[in-house]
């Protein structure tokens, strides 16, 4: 029997990247999936966001694994759209067991005092308030069912330390960490576990673009190849990034029975980026 047979997972930001990877990992272990994504551009985000076609591709990949999936376009900045997506999933599958609040963006790079108000607003609304809205839309069902559950919030190493020139992102991810700690305490009596995953850079379209590469290359825009030395330099292991599947394995542990007594933790998938030293790795491009 697969680890998540009979379980239903609600995943935001599921059209591509980490969200798609999480959907496939949970579906491979038997979970039914409710997959949501905004599927349109946010004006302040400096790289192309996911599309309706991307979300449909996620659905096709889940079905190719023999899984069942409901997809909905929903914006985590809009509580009503999240509620509608949850209702659609409940109508189809009849229950909910796992919540993965994964939707996120990085929308601009500058010192804290130069970040535009629109950038800050959208960053906060997606990564911080969006995670809270996801909880508000889903957790009442977990409580009402009375059978426990698991919540995994996508944080970042940026939720645990400082990262230069993305203060609005750092603030939003620190907020996710605070939300996790409070939820873990509030939901423990209901046997609902709450944790975060905290990746270093992950090989997704969110970092594989000229704007994000420029952050690591020290200029306005850059190629992915130009960003590699800077990306490698923040990790202890000699790699520039982890893959989405690496994060999905952590999500699977936290969501499933293997992590049944794990709650209130921040689980790094960081290639050693949070280790308390920084030394350039000779011969590795760092």
VEXDREN-2710 file (C-alpha; in Angstrom, 1 decimal):
% VEXDREN-2710
k/r/px/py/pz
1/UNK/0.0/0.0/0.0
2/UNK/1.3/3.4/-0.9
3/UNK/2.0/5.9/1.9
4/UNK/-0.8/8.3/1.1
5/UNK/-3.5/6.1/-0.2
6/UNK/-6.9/7.5/0.6
7/UNK/-5.5/11.0/1.4
8/UNK/-6.3/14.2/-0.4
9/UNK/-3.8/17.1/-0.7
10/UNK/-4.5/20.7/-1.5
11/UNK/-1.5/22.4/-3.2
12/UNK/-1.1/26.1/-4.2
13/UNK/1.3/27.2/-6.9
14/UNK/0.9/23.8/-8.5
15/UNK/1.2/24.6/-12.2
16/UNK/5.0/24.2/-12.3
17/UNK/8.2/24.2/-10.3
18/UNK/8.1/23.0/-6.7
19/UNK/4.3/22.9/-6.7
20/UNK/4.1/20.6/-9.6
21/UNK/6.8/18.4/-8.1
22/UNK/4.9/18.2/-4.8
23/UNK/1.8/17.2/-6.7
24/UNK/3.6/14.4/-8.5
25/UNK/5.4/13.2/-5.4
26/UNK/2.2/13.0/-3.3
27/UNK/0.2/11.5/-6.2
28/UNK/2.9/8.8/-6.7
29/UNK/2.2/7.8/-3.1
30/UNK/-1.5/7.5/-3.6
31/UNK/-2.9/11.0/-2.7
32/UNK/-5.6/12.7/-4.7
33/UNK/-4.7/16.2/-5.5
34/UNK/-6.4/19.6/-5.6
35/UNK/-4.0/21.7/-7.6
36/UNK/-4.4/25.5/-7.8
37/UNK/-2.4/28.3/-9.4
38/UNK/-3.0/31.9/-10.4
39/UNK/-2.2/31.0/-14.1
40/UNK/-1.6/34.7/-15.0
41/UNK/1.0/37.4/-14.6
42/UNK/1.4/39.7/-11.6
43/UNK/2.6/43.0/-12.9
44/UNK/5.5/43.5/-10.4
45/UNK/7.0/40.0/-11.0
46/UNK/10.0/40.3/-13.4
47/UNK/9.8/36.9/-15.0
48/UNK/7.0/35.0/-16.8
49/UNK/4.6/33.2/-14.4
50/UNK/2.8/30.0/-14.9
51/UNK/0.0/29.6/-17.4
52/UNK/-3.2/27.6/-17.8
53/UNK/-1.3/25.2/-20.0
54/UNK/1.2/24.6/-17.3
55/UNK/-1.5/23.7/-14.8
56/UNK/-3.1/21.4/-17.3
57/UNK/0.3/19.8/-17.8
58/UNK/0.5/19.1/-14.1
59/UNK/-2.9/17.4/-14.3
60/UNK/-1.8/15.3/-17.2
61/UNK/1.4/14.2/-15.3
62/UNK/-0.6/13.3/-12.2
63/UNK/-3.1/11.3/-14.3
64/UNK/-0.2/9.5/-16.0
65/UNK/0.8/8.2/-12.6
66/UNK/-2.7/6.8/-12.2
67/UNK/-3.7/9.7/-9.8
68/UNK/-6.8/11.7/-9.6
69/UNK/-6.7/15.5/-9.7
70/UNK/-8.9/18.6/-9.6
71/UNK/-7.4/21.8/-11.0
72/UNK/-8.6/25.3/-10.4
73/UNK/-7.3/28.8/-11.2
74/UNK/-7.1/30.6/-7.9
75/UNK/-5.2/33.6/-6.6
76/UNK/-3.8/33.3/-3.0
77/UNK/-4.4/37.1/-2.8
78/UNK/-8.2/36.4/-3.2
79/UNK/-9.8/34.4/-0.4
80/UNK/-13.0/33.7/-2.3
81/UNK/-11.1/32.0/-5.1
82/UNK/-9.3/29.8/-2.7
83/UNK/-12.6/28.9/-1.0
84/UNK/-14.1/28.0/-4.3
85/UNK/-11.1/25.7/-5.1
86/UNK/-11.4/24.0/-1.8
87/UNK/-15.1/23.4/-2.3
88/UNK/-14.5/22.0/-5.8
89/UNK/-12.0/19.5/-4.4
90/UNK/-14.3/18.5/-1.5
91/UNK/-17.1/18.0/-4.0
92/UNK/-14.9/15.6/-6.0
93/UNK/-13.0/13.8/-3.3
94/UNK/-15.1/14.3/-0.2
95/UNK/-12.3/15.1/2.3
96/UNK/-9.0/16.9/2.9
97/UNK/-5.9/15.6/4.7
98/UNK/-2.9/17.6/3.5
99/UNK/-2.3/21.2/2.8
100/UNK/0.8/22.5/1.0
101/UNK/0.9/26.3/1.0
102/UNK/3.5/26.6/-1.7
103/UNK/2.6/29.6/-3.9
104/UNK/5.3/32.2/-4.0
105/UNK/7.1/34.8/-6.1
106/UNK/10.2/37.0/-5.9
107/UNK/9.2/40.3/-7.4
108/UNK/12.2/42.6/-7.7
109/UNK/15.7/43.1/-6.2
110/UNK/16.9/46.3/-4.5
111/UNK/18.0/47.5/-1.0
112/UNK/15.2/47.6/1.4
113/UNK/14.7/51.3/1.2
114/UNK/14.5/51.3/-2.6
115/UNK/11.8/48.6/-2.9
116/UNK/8.6/50.0/-4.5
117/UNK/5.4/49.9/-2.5
118/UNK/3.7/47.9/-5.2
119/UNK/6.5/45.3/-5.1
120/UNK/6.3/45.1/-1.3
121/UNK/2.5/44.8/-1.4
122/UNK/2.4/42.0/-4.0
123/UNK/5.3/40.1/-2.3
124/UNK/3.6/40.2/1.0
125/UNK/0.1/39.4/-0.3
126/UNK/1.4/36.3/-2.2
127/UNK/4.0/34.8/0.2
128/UNK/2.8/35.8/3.6
129/UNK/-0.9/36.7/3.5
130/UNK/-1.4/34.1/0.8
131/UNK/-0.2/31.4/3.1
132/UNK/-2.5/32.6/5.8
133/UNK/-5.5/32.7/3.4
134/UNK/-4.7/29.1/2.3
135/UNK/-4.8/28.1/5.9
136/UNK/-8.1/30.0/6.5
137/UNK/-9.6/28.2/3.5
138/UNK/-8.5/24.7/4.4
139/UNK/-8.0/24.2/8.1
140/UNK/-11.6/24.4/9.1
141/UNK/-12.3/21.3/7.1
142/UNK/-9.4/19.5/8.8
143/UNK/-10.7/20.4/12.2
144/UNK/-14.3/19.5/11.3
145/UNK/-13.3/16.0/10.0
146/UNK/-11.7/15.3/13.4
147/UNK/-9.0/13.0/12.0
148/UNK/-6.0/15.2/12.2
149/UNK/-3.9/16.2/9.2
150/UNK/-0.7/17.8/8.0
151/UNK/0.1/21.3/6.8
152/UNK/3.4/22.2/5.1
153/UNK/4.2/25.8/4.3
154/UNK/6.9/26.6/1.8
155/UNK/9.4/28.9/3.5
156/UNK/13.0/29.4/2.5
157/UNK/16.5/29.9/3.9
158/UNK/15.4/33.5/3.6
159/UNK/12.8/32.8/6.3
160/UNK/15.6/32.0/8.7
161/UNK/18.5/34.4/7.8
162/UNK/19.1/37.7/6.0
163/UNK/19.5/37.8/2.2
164/UNK/20.7/41.0/0.7
165/UNK/18.5/43.0/-1.7
166/UNK/15.3/41.0/-1.2
167/UNK/14.1/42.4/2.1
168/UNK/10.5/42.2/1.1
169/UNK/10.9/38.5/0.3
170/UNK/12.9/37.9/3.5
171/UNK/10.1/39.6/5.5
172/UNK/7.4/37.5/3.9
173/UNK/9.2/34.2/4.5
174/UNK/10.0/35.2/8.2
175/UNK/6.3/35.8/8.5
176/UNK/5.6/32.3/7.1
177/UNK/7.9/30.9/9.9
178/UNK/5.9/32.8/12.5
179/UNK/2.6/31.6/11.1
180/UNK/3.9/28.0/11.2
181/UNK/4.9/28.2/14.9
182/UNK/1.6/29.7/15.9
183/UNK/-0.4/27.2/13.9
184/UNK/1.6/24.2/15.2
185/UNK/0.6/25.3/18.8
186/UNK/-3.0/26.1/17.9
187/UNK/-3.7/23.0/15.9
188/UNK/-1.8/20.4/18.0
189/UNK/-5.0/19.7/20.1
190/UNK/-6.6/18.7/16.8
191/UNK/-3.7/16.4/15.9
192/UNK/-2.9/18.6/12.9
193/UNK/0.8/19.0/12.4
194/UNK/2.3/22.1/10.9
195/UNK/5.9/22.5/9.5
196/UNK/7.9/24.5/7.0
197/UNK/10.3/23.4/4.3
198/UNK/13.2/25.9/3.9
199/UNK/15.1/25.4/0.6
200/UNK/18.1/27.1/-0.7
201/UNK/17.8/28.1/-4.4
202/UNK/15.7/25.6/-6.3
203/UNK/16.1/24.9/-10.0
204/UNK/12.7/26.4/-11.2
205/UNK/11.6/29.2/-13.4
206/UNK/11.5/31.5/-10.4
207/UNK/15.3/31.5/-10.4
208/UNK/16.1/30.5/-14.0
209/UNK/15.5/33.9/-15.5
210/UNK/17.6/37.0/-16.3
211/UNK/16.4/39.1/-13.4
212/UNK/17.1/36.6/-10.6
213/UNK/20.3/35.6/-12.3
214/UNK/21.4/39.2/-12.2
215/UNK/21.0/39.2/-8.4
216/UNK/23.7/36.5/-8.1
217/UNK/25.9/37.9/-10.9
218/UNK/25.9/41.4/-9.5
219/UNK/24.2/43.2/-12.4
220/UNK/20.8/44.1/-13.5
221/UNK/20.3/41.0/-15.7
222/UNK/22.4/37.9/-16.4
223/UNK/22.3/34.5/-17.9
224/UNK/21.8/31.4/-15.7
225/UNK/25.4/30.4/-16.4
226/UNK/26.6/33.7/-15.2
227/UNK/24.7/33.3/-11.9
228/UNK/26.2/29.8/-11.2
229/UNK/29.3/30.9/-9.3
230/UNK/27.3/33.2/-7.0
231/UNK/24.7/30.6/-6.4
232/UNK/27.3/28.0/-5.6
233/UNK/28.9/30.3/-3.1
234/UNK/26.0/30.4/-0.7
235/UNK/25.9/26.6/-0.3
236/UNK/28.3/24.5/1.7
237/UNK/27.9/21.6/-0.7
238/UNK/29.5/22.4/-4.1
239/UNK/26.2/22.8/-6.0
240/UNK/24.3/26.0/-7.2
241/UNK/20.8/24.8/-6.3
242/UNK/18.7/21.8/-5.3
243/UNK/16.0/20.3/-7.6
244/UNK/12.3/20.5/-6.9
245/UNK/12.2/16.8/-6.3
246/UNK/14.6/17.2/-3.4
247/UNK/12.2/19.6/-1.7
248/UNK/9.2/17.3/-2.5
249/UNK/10.9/14.4/-0.6
250/UNK/10.9/16.6/2.5
251/UNK/7.3/17.6/1.9
252/UNK/6.4/13.9/1.6
253/UNK/8.1/13.1/4.9
254/UNK/6.3/16.0/6.7
255/UNK/2.9/15.2/5.1
256/UNK/2.9/11.5/5.6
257/UNK/3.0/9.0/8.5
258/UNK/6.8/8.9/8.6
259/UNK/6.6/12.4/10.1
260/UNK/3.5/11.7/12.3
261/UNK/5.1/13.1/15.5
262/UNK/6.9/16.0/13.8
263/UNK/5.4/19.4/14.2
264/UNK/6.6/23.0/14.6
265/UNK/9.9/22.6/12.8
266/UNK/11.6/24.4/9.9
267/UNK/13.2/21.7/7.7
268/UNK/16.1/23.0/5.6
269/UNK/16.7/21.5/2.2
270/UNK/19.6/23.9/1.8
271/UNK/22.9/22.1/0.8
272/UNK/24.4/23.5/3.9
273/UNK/23.5/27.2/3.2
274/UNK/22.5/27.7/6.8
275/UNK/25.7/26.4/8.3
276/UNK/27.3/29.0/10.5
277/UNK/30.3/29.8/8.3
278/UNK/31.0/31.1/4.9
279/UNK/34.2/30.1/3.1
280/UNK/34.7/30.2/-0.7
281/UNK/35.0/26.7/-2.1
282/UNK/38.2/26.6/-4.2
283/UNK/37.8/24.7/-7.4
284/UNK/34.0/24.5/-7.4
285/UNK/33.3/27.9/-9.0
286/UNK/32.4/29.5/-5.6
END
